[in-house]
Amino acid sequence: MNAGFLQTPVAYLKGVGPNRAETLHSELGIHVYQDLLNLFPNRYIDKTQYYKIGQLQKSNAEVQVVGKIVHIKTVEQKRGSRLVAKFIDETGEMELVWFRGQKWIRENLKLNVPYVIFGKCNWFNGMFSMPHPEMELLSEHEKNIRIHMQPVYPSTEKLSNKGITNRVLSKLIQQLFIETKGSFAETLSNKILDELKLISKSEALYNIHFPKNQELLAKAQFRLKFEELFYLQLQLIAKNMLHKQKIKGFNFDQVGPLFNDFYANHLPFELTDAQKRVIKEIRADLGSNAQMNRLLQGDVGSGKTIVAVMTMLLAIDNGFQACLVAPTEILANQHYIGIKELLQGTGVTCELLTGSVKKSVRKPIHGLLESGELHILIGTHAVLEDKVVFKNLGLAIIDEQHRFGVAQRSKLWHKSPNDGEVGGATPPHILVMTATPIPRTLAMSLYGDLDISVIDELPPGRKPIKTVHRYDSNRLKVFHFIKEEIQKGRQVYIVYPLIQESEALDYKDLMDGYESIVRDFPQPQYQISIVHGQMKPEDKDYEMERFVKGETHIMVATTVIEVGVNVPNASVMIIESAERFGLSQLHQLRGRVGRGADQSYCILMTSYKLSSEAKTRLETMVQTNDGFEIAEVDLKLRGPGDIMGTQQSGMLNLKIADIVKDNTILKSARYFAMQLLKDDSTLEKPENLVIRHFYAELAKFKNIWNYIS
C-alpha cells in the first residue's frame, strides 16, 4: 500500500464521516488513515480462552463465556430498576445485569441462541453476575476478523460521550485493514530484517492491533519500536553528519604559547584523565575545518570550567575571541571571578557584561570587543544584544543550555562583522556545558545531533560527600552535629522547599524553621543569614555576600541557592522536608557542598510519612553520588517529559517506543543507524533504497512521525 493512500483524510473511511472525523481529530490528533493506523493499543484483553460457568473464580477478572439466555426479567429497586437475564451453559448458570439502556437491550436480546459474553464477574447472593457485558452472537463472533486478544485503545470522556467506544475504534481499524488489504510497504532493509529476525511491516501492524497470541504481539511490538527509534536516530545522526560536511568552521590548527604556558605554569591542579580526554575531543573538533557542536556534560564540581578556559585559550592562540554565556547574573559573576583568577599573569583580557553593568562601563567594553583587544567576554543574555559586536568571535560557550532558546543561540552565530561577506559568515564553534546529568538514553535522543563529551570523574583531593537520611525526631542530634562542624570553622546550609502553589505555607515553614534555629544557635556566638524569594534582590545579594565572606555560620534558605554559589568552606547541607524535592534537585543542592578539601555531609530530613517513590529517591541519594546514576533513576520515576521540562517535552513525540523502558532497543537502533550511514551516507545503495524512500516520506508528511520539534 503506498504512503500516499495512507494520507487520505480519515472522514473518507467507511463508518467515520465528518462528525466522527472532527472528534477523532480534536481528541486523538487523528487526521488521516496513517494516524489511525498508528493509534496503538495501551493494553490488551486476552480473549484466547473461553470459560465455563462452572470454572469461574471470585477473582474480579475479565472473562469470556459461551452460553444462552433462557429468561429475562425487570427487577424494581430503591431507585429505578434493573434488567436481569438468566444465562446458562452445560455447567451452571449466572446472571447478566443492566442498569441503563434497558428498553433497547430487552427488545434486541434473543432467547435460547448461543452468545459470547465478555466482562467482569461479581459474586452476588451466592451466584456470579456480570454487569453490562459485551455481547455478540456466536455466529457473528465466528465470522469476524479473529481478535483473540482484544486491543484497548486510548480514550477520553468526550470520545465515550460521542459514542466512539473502544469497540468502535477497533471496528474502524478493522475497516482500514479491509480497505488496504492489510498490505503495507516495507520500511526497513532486508539486511536489518534478517540480522534482527524482525517480522515484516504488514505482519507487525496486523499483530499490534489484532494479535493472535502473546508471542506474535511481542514480535510486533519489538519490530515497531525498533523502527521508530531507528528513524529517530537516523535523523539525528544524519543531521550531525550533514552539519559537519556543510557548515565550515574556523580551523584552529595552532596549539600556541598561551595554551602551553597556561598548561605548564598556571594550572592550579593536575588534570584528571576525563578532563584530558575531553580536551583532546574538543581539539580534534577545532582542527577539523567543520563547526564544532559539542555538549559537555559533567557533574557538579567535576571541573568543566578549566576545560572551558583551555578551549578559550586555543581560540585566542589562533587569533580569535571567545565568549561564555550563563543563564543568571550570579552564575556569570562566579564564572568571571573564577576565570579571571585562573588567567592572572597570562596577559589574557577578560570582561563581564550583565544587565546590571552600568552604561559608563559598557561603552569601553563594546569598543575593546570591536577592536579585538578584549579576548574573552563573560555574561548573561546581555551578550546577545545587537549592540555587542566582536571583531572575530571564534568560540561561544553556553552554560546550562536548556535555559536558552534556539533563537538566542542563533544570535551568537551572527556576532562577527564578517557576517555579511560573500559566501556568508563562518559561525563560531559552539560548546554547550551542563551540570545537569542527562541520562545516556535521553542524551542519545535529545542531543543525538550534538557530539557529547562527559567528564565522569572528580578532581583528586575531592572527598565524596557523605549523605544520610534522618527523621525529624533526630533533630537534636543533627543540631549537635552542626555545632561541632561550626566549631571546626565550617559553614552550613539549611534549605527549605519552595513549592509555588503554597508560597504562604512555605514562607511559614521557613520562618518557623528559622525561629527554632535562632533559639538553638543564639547570637552572638552564631551568625545566621536568611535568603528567600520574597526578599528584594539587593537584600538577597547582601546576605549571600556575608555567607560567601564567612561572616555568617548558617545560611537558611529556600532553593534560591541551587545554582552556582561556590563556598568551599561550607561543608554541611541540611535539606528539610527532603521528600518534597525531586531527585535532580536534591543532587544539585548536595553539590553546593564538597567544594573544599574537607569532608562534607548532606543530611536529608523527613517526616515518617513517605510514599514509596519518595523512599526510592532518598535511598538513591544515600547510595550514590554519581549524577548519571541518579539521572537514570529519576528518568525511570518521572519519565522523559518531566525531566526535560515542559518546553522540551514535545520533542520526543513517540508513538510506541519508550526511551526509558526500551533503552536496549534504542542502543541497538542507534548502532544500526550509525553503521548504515557510515557505510552509505546518502542511502544510495540498492539495498538501502527502501530506507531512503521512507525517510523521504517522513520528511514530506511531517505528521507521520513528528519526532523532533
JOBEL-V262342 format. One record per helix or strand of 3 or more residues. SS is the DSSP state (alpha for helix, beta for strand). FROM is the first residue (numbers start at 0). LEN is the number of residues. Records with the same first field share a line. If there is no record, write none. Layout:
SS->FROM-LEN, FROM-LEN
This chain:
alpha->4-3, 9-3, 16-12, 32-5, 52-3, 101-7, 137-6, 156-5, 165-15, 189-7, 200-9, 213-33, 256-10, 272-14, 303-14, 328-14, 358-13, 380-4, 400-3, 405-8, 416-4, 439-7, 471-16, 499-21, 536-12, 558-3, 577-3, 582-8, 611-12, 626-18, 645-4, 662-17, 685-15
beta->42-4, 61-15, 80-9, 91-7, 114-10, 126-5, 133-4, 148-4, 292-6, 320-5, 349-4, 375-4, 392-7, 428-6, 450-5, 465-6, 490-5, 527-4, 553-4, 569-6, 600-6
